[in-house]
Amino acid sequence: MDVRTVEKLIVPIKGYNALKRRMLAKELERFARSLEWIAPTPGGSLLDLGSSGELAPAYRKLLGFEKISCLDLVSEPGRQRLVHTDGSIFEFDAHRLGLDREPYPFPDECFDQVVAMEVIEHLGVDPMFMLAEANRVLKPGGELLLTTPNITSLASVYLQLWSRHPAVGRQAYGPGTTDRHNREYTPDEIETLLAAAGFEVGRLDTFDCSPPEASVRRVGRLLSVLSLVKPQIDCRLRGRVIRCASRKVGGIVERFPEVIYPRYADYDYAAYDRDLTKRFGGRRYWQSNVTDTEEVTACTENRPKTECVST
């Protein structure tokens, strides 16, 4: 998708200040590449997670979506409208909530497309909650587009070689939990999480929004040489942004995949997920040794953790 086309749609919105326009302009390459992997759906419905609606004009004008909803922690809730400088009006619904802990205010199977651009790395409570809710609200066969920084990019490897933190979001603290990157992921981890959430990955790649610096390119050449000695060293998928398009093929397979949720002998995720489980009709979406409903209930009532684990 042409970057200039996207820029003309999303930057010239009345009311945006200079800072907002500069922030959007910095992300145009990523926006354009992400939009390329969303199938045009005339008259369709789209849910944009972690967004304040900046891409609503592109979703409407370029991809044909009519019903657009956005969820994040800072938006003014309610029906919103963006007025373009050419007079065009783009409306969408905004909702304010925590993406990884608050149930989404939508019925089951009501969206054709869910978008989660650069949001999963900000979730510090329960990232699979977002994917579980995305599965719930998507129609059968609905699509999920996810992008996130790649912790195994050449740029990250370069930083490690110089004894620096490899994450893109290297600051540890911010005004709020979601104002920082709580965890960055590898391409394999993203594929694993999506499979656990009931999605089939159709396409996954990585890219750089701008050409890598010479020092980063040299790291790529170093990895190529090392791979001749150790074929297990993978030189693929080393761009800074992971881009993944997947399709809903069923219900949640594993609510708490071990790749990001550790297994502790004195803690059971079944209790943690009890309320969400009720919303899915009482089905269990985790591998748990707790089988009695009363035991699960007891775990949420401040009883000692050791009482909540079957022996």
Secondary structure, 3 states (H helix, E strand, C coil): CCHHHHHHHHCCECCCCHHHHHHHHHCHHHHHHHHCCCCCCCCCEEEEECCCCCCHHHHHHCCCCCEEEEEECCCCCEEEEEEECCCCEEEEEEEECCCCCCCCCCCCCCEEEEEEECCHHHCCCCHHHHHHHHHHHEEEEEEEEEEEEECCCHHHHHHHHCCCCCCCCCCCCCCCHHHCCCCCECHHHHHHHHHHCCEEEEEEEEECCCCCCHHHHHHHHHHHHHHHHCCCCCCCCCCCEEEEEEEECCCCCCCCCCCCCCCCCCCCHHHHCHHHHHHCCCCCCCCCCCCCHHHHHHHCCCCCHHHHCCC
